[in-house]
């Protein structure tokens, strides 16, 4: 059984819906910046990385998602090649503190990467929130900010992203 021609048409959604309705495209904030997103060396989770990628792309950033279980050498090589405006390390497995210390240490060993802003967030420990001393150790190791798991960490991350430069394209 075939549908009438009108019912056989695809339904336009999102930007396609606006174009089909003859509406102008809204202004898009485009950042002249690349963000590298990486999971910790021992963290095989991907949903957090995909979420971060989509969030950052929606905000106009070009995103390089290195995926889960990122070897530190790959993180350093990609950072050197791309010179990102921001490096984001995300953890879900609870080993973000240990992975993060090792990863940022190697990044900061390279003089060319010493000024690249780097942040870490998510579930950084298996026993719950990290102590103030552990959070300070992550900063001392070379992170510019540490975002705890939870609503306040997400809000703080959003404020950081909002502070990065942008230009508006029409």
C-alpha positions as CSV (number, residue, x, y, z in Angstrom):
1,X,0.0,0.0,0.0
2,X,1.4,3.4,-0.9
3,X,0.8,6.7,0.8
4,X,-0.7,9.7,-1.0
5,X,2.0,12.0,-2.4
6,X,1.5,14.5,0.4
7,X,2.0,12.0,3.1
8,X,5.1,10.6,1.4
9,X,7.1,13.8,1.8
10,X,9.8,13.9,4.4
11,X,9.2,16.1,7.4
12,X,11.6,19.0,7.7
13,X,13.1,19.5,11.2
14,X,15.6,21.9,12.8
15,X,17.3,24.3,10.3
16,X,15.7,22.4,7.4
17,X,12.2,23.2,8.8
18,X,13.1,26.9,9.0
19,X,14.3,26.9,5.4
20,X,11.2,25.0,4.2
21,X,9.0,27.6,6.0
22,X,11.0,30.5,4.3
23,X,12.4,31.7,7.5
24,X,15.9,33.2,7.7
25,X,18.6,31.2,9.4
26,X,19.4,32.6,12.9
27,X,22.7,34.2,13.6
28,X,25.3,31.5,14.7
29,X,28.0,32.2,17.1
30,X,31.2,30.9,15.5
31,X,34.3,30.7,17.6
32,X,37.7,31.0,15.9
33,X,38.9,28.3,18.2
34,X,39.4,24.6,18.4
35,X,38.7,22.6,21.6
36,X,40.3,19.2,22.2
37,X,38.2,16.8,24.2
38,X,39.7,13.6,25.6
39,X,38.8,10.9,28.0
40,X,41.4,9.8,30.6
41,X,43.9,7.1,29.8
42,X,42.0,4.5,31.7
43,X,38.4,5.7,31.0
44,X,36.5,3.8,28.3
45,X,33.3,5.8,28.6
46,X,32.2,7.8,25.5
47,X,28.8,9.3,26.3
48,X,30.5,12.2,28.3
49,X,32.8,12.9,25.4
50,X,30.0,13.0,22.8
51,X,27.9,15.3,25.1
52,X,30.9,17.6,25.5
53,X,31.5,17.6,21.8
54,X,27.9,18.4,21.0
55,X,27.7,21.2,23.6
56,X,30.9,22.8,22.4
57,X,29.9,22.5,18.7
58,X,26.5,24.1,19.6
59,X,28.5,27.0,21.1
60,X,30.4,27.4,17.8
61,X,33.7,25.7,18.6
62,X,35.5,23.3,16.3
63,X,35.9,20.2,18.3
64,X,38.5,17.4,18.1
65,X,37.2,14.5,20.1
66,X,40.1,12.1,20.8
67,X,37.7,9.6,22.4
68,X,38.2,7.3,25.4
69,X,41.4,5.8,26.8
70,X,43.5,8.5,25.2
71,X,47.2,7.8,25.3
72,X,49.1,10.8,26.7
73,X,51.4,10.9,23.7
74,X,48.4,11.2,21.4
75,X,47.0,14.1,23.6
76,X,50.4,15.9,23.4
77,X,50.8,15.3,19.6
78,X,47.3,16.5,18.8
79,X,47.7,19.5,21.1
80,X,50.9,20.4,19.4
81,X,49.4,20.0,15.9
82,X,46.2,21.9,16.6
83,X,47.1,24.5,19.2
84,X,43.7,24.4,20.8
85,X,42.0,27.3,22.6
86,X,41.1,24.8,25.3
87,X,41.9,21.3,26.3
88,X,39.2,19.3,28.1
89,X,39.8,16.1,30.0
90,X,36.7,14.3,31.1
91,X,36.3,11.3,33.5
92,X,33.4,9.0,34.3
93,X,35.2,6.0,35.7
94,X,36.4,7.7,38.9
95,X,40.1,7.6,38.0
96,X,40.2,11.2,36.6
97,X,42.4,12.4,39.4
98,X,45.2,9.8,38.7
99,X,44.9,9.9,34.9
100,X,44.6,13.7,34.9
101,X,47.8,14.3,36.9
102,X,49.8,12.1,34.5
103,X,48.2,13.6,31.4
104,X,48.6,17.3,32.2
105,X,52.2,16.7,33.4
106,X,53.2,15.5,29.9
107,X,51.3,18.4,28.2
108,X,53.0,21.0,30.4
109,X,56.4,19.5,29.8
110,X,56.2,21.0,26.3
111,X,57.0,24.7,26.3
112,X,54.7,25.2,23.2
113,X,51.7,24.0,25.3
114,X,52.5,25.8,28.5
115,X,49.9,28.5,27.9
116,X,47.1,26.3,26.5
117,X,44.2,26.5,28.9
118,X,43.4,23.0,30.2
119,X,40.5,21.8,32.4
120,X,39.4,18.5,33.9
121,X,36.1,17.4,35.2
122,X,33.6,14.7,35.9
123,X,34.0,11.9,38.4
124,X,37.6,12.4,39.5
125,X,37.6,9.8,42.3
126,X,36.0,6.5,43.1
127,X,35.1,7.5,46.6
128,X,33.1,10.6,45.8
129,X,34.2,14.2,45.7
130,X,37.9,14.9,45.8
131,X,39.5,16.6,48.8
132,X,40.5,20.3,48.6
133,X,44.1,19.1,48.6
134,X,43.5,16.8,45.6
135,X,41.8,19.6,43.7
136,X,44.7,21.9,44.5
137,X,47.1,19.2,43.3
138,X,45.4,19.1,39.9
139,X,45.7,22.9,39.6
140,X,49.4,22.8,40.7
141,X,50.0,20.0,38.1
142,X,48.9,22.4,35.4
143,X,45.1,22.5,35.0
144,X,43.5,26.0,34.9
145,X,40.3,24.7,36.3
146,X,38.8,21.6,37.9
147,X,35.1,20.9,37.6
148,X,33.5,18.5,40.1
149,X,30.8,16.1,39.0
150,X,27.4,17.6,39.4
151,X,25.3,20.7,38.7
152,X,27.8,23.3,40.1
153,X,30.6,21.8,38.0
154,X,28.5,22.0,34.9
155,X,27.5,25.6,35.6
156,X,31.2,26.6,36.2
157,X,32.2,24.9,33.0
158,X,29.5,26.8,31.1
159,X,30.8,30.1,32.6
160,X,34.3,29.3,31.4
161,X,33.1,28.6,27.9
162,X,31.1,31.8,27.8
163,X,34.2,33.7,28.6
164,X,36.1,32.5,25.5
165,X,36.1,34.9,22.5
166,X,33.6,34.6,19.7
167,X,32.4,36.3,16.6
168,X,28.8,36.3,15.2
169,X,28.2,35.0,11.6
170,X,25.0,35.6,9.7
